[in-house]
Protein backbone atom coordinates (compact mmCIF):
# COMPACT_ATOMS: atom_id res chain seq x y z
CA UNK A 1 0.00 0.00 0.00
CA UNK A 2 1.37 3.42 -0.98
CA UNK A 3 1.04 6.55 1.07
CA UNK A 4 -0.22 9.69 -0.62
CA UNK A 5 3.31 11.11 -0.73
CA UNK A 6 4.74 7.95 -2.35
CA UNK A 7 1.95 7.90 -4.93
CA UNK A 8 2.58 11.54 -5.89
CA UNK A 9 6.32 10.90 -6.20
CA UNK A 10 5.68 7.99 -8.57
CA UNK A 11 3.19 9.97 -10.63
CA UNK A 12 5.58 12.91 -10.96
CA UNK A 13 8.01 10.68 -12.87
CA UNK A 14 5.37 10.31 -15.59
CA UNK A 15 5.25 14.05 -16.33
CA UNK A 16 7.77 15.00 -19.05
CA UNK A 17 10.03 18.03 -18.53
CA UNK A 18 8.76 21.33 -19.95
CA UNK A 19 9.64 22.19 -23.57
CA UNK A 20 11.10 18.75 -24.26
CA UNK A 21 10.41 16.86 -27.48
CA UNK A 22 8.84 13.49 -26.80
CA UNK A 23 9.57 12.04 -30.23
CA UNK A 24 13.06 11.46 -31.59
CA UNK A 25 13.84 10.51 -35.18
CA UNK A 26 16.95 8.63 -36.25
CA UNK A 27 18.53 7.67 -39.56
CA UNK A 28 17.04 9.28 -42.69
CA UNK A 29 14.17 10.77 -40.66
CA UNK A 30 16.49 12.77 -38.38
CA UNK A 31 16.18 16.54 -38.81
CA UNK A 32 19.64 17.05 -40.34
CA UNK A 33 19.89 13.85 -42.37
CA UNK A 34 21.10 14.47 -45.91
CA UNK A 35 18.68 11.94 -47.42
CA UNK A 36 15.61 13.20 -45.53
CA UNK A 37 14.28 15.17 -48.52
CA UNK A 38 14.06 11.97 -50.58
CA UNK A 39 11.91 10.06 -48.07
CA UNK A 40 9.55 12.72 -46.69
CA UNK A 41 6.66 14.51 -48.37
CA UNK A 42 8.34 17.86 -47.67
CA UNK A 43 11.23 16.74 -49.82
CA UNK A 44 9.34 17.71 -53.00
CA UNK A 45 9.00 21.30 -51.79
CA UNK A 46 12.69 21.47 -50.89
CA UNK A 47 13.75 20.20 -54.31
CA UNK A 48 11.49 22.73 -56.09
CA UNK A 49 13.10 25.60 -54.20
CA UNK A 50 16.54 24.42 -55.29
CA UNK A 51 15.56 23.96 -58.94
CA UNK A 52 16.55 26.83 -61.26
CA UNK A 53 13.72 29.13 -62.33
CA UNK A 54 14.57 28.61 -66.02
CA UNK A 55 13.43 24.99 -65.80
CA UNK A 56 9.73 25.59 -65.15
CA UNK A 57 7.73 22.39 -65.16
CA UNK A 58 4.03 21.81 -65.72
CA UNK A 59 3.74 20.82 -62.06
CA UNK A 60 4.92 24.22 -60.82
CA UNK A 61 2.51 26.06 -63.17
CA UNK A 62 -0.53 24.26 -61.75
CA UNK A 63 -2.97 26.56 -59.95
CA UNK A 64 -2.65 26.69 -56.20
CA UNK A 65 -5.12 24.65 -54.20
CA UNK A 66 -7.77 27.00 -52.76
CA UNK A 67 -7.52 27.51 -49.02
CA UNK A 68 -10.36 26.41 -46.81
CA UNK A 69 -12.10 29.30 -45.07
CA UNK A 70 -11.26 29.71 -41.39
CA UNK A 71 -13.94 28.87 -38.87
CA UNK A 72 -15.09 31.59 -36.51
CA UNK A 73 -14.72 31.32 -32.73
CA UNK A 74 -18.37 30.50 -32.09
CA UNK A 75 -18.36 27.58 -34.54
CA UNK A 76 -15.16 26.18 -33.01
CA UNK A 77 -16.68 26.39 -29.52
CA UNK A 78 -19.78 24.58 -30.73
CA UNK A 79 -17.80 21.82 -32.45
CA UNK A 80 -15.37 21.33 -29.59
CA UNK A 81 -17.49 21.74 -26.47
CA UNK A 82 -21.04 21.65 -27.82
CA UNK A 83 -21.60 25.13 -26.37
CA UNK A 84 -23.80 27.64 -28.17
CA UNK A 85 -22.11 30.95 -27.34
CA UNK A 86 -24.85 32.94 -29.07
CA UNK A 87 -27.59 31.57 -26.78
CA UNK A 88 -28.65 34.08 -24.12
CA UNK A 89 -29.82 32.94 -20.65
CA UNK A 90 -33.08 34.84 -21.25
CA UNK A 91 -33.86 32.54 -24.19
CA UNK A 92 -32.98 35.01 -26.95
CA UNK A 93 -29.98 35.12 -29.27
CA UNK A 94 -26.93 37.34 -28.87
CA UNK A 95 -25.57 39.36 -31.78
CA UNK A 96 -22.47 41.42 -32.49
CA UNK A 97 -23.04 45.12 -31.83
CA UNK A 98 -19.59 46.42 -32.75
CA UNK A 99 -16.08 45.27 -33.55
CA UNK A 100 -13.38 47.45 -32.00
CA UNK A 101 -10.08 47.27 -33.89
CA UNK A 102 -8.20 50.20 -32.33
CA UNK A 103 -8.03 52.21 -29.11
CA UNK A 104 -9.66 55.15 -30.88
CA UNK A 105 -12.80 53.06 -31.13
CA UNK A 106 -12.93 53.04 -27.32
CA UNK A 107 -13.09 56.85 -27.01
CA UNK A 108 -16.74 56.73 -25.94
CA UNK A 109 -15.73 54.72 -22.84
CA UNK A 110 -13.42 57.50 -21.57
CA UNK A 111 -15.11 58.69 -18.33
CA UNK A 112 -12.43 61.01 -16.94
CA UNK A 113 -12.45 63.35 -19.96
CA UNK A 114 -14.66 66.35 -20.75
Order of alpha helices (4+ residues) and beta strands (2+ residues): alpha-alpha-alpha-alpha
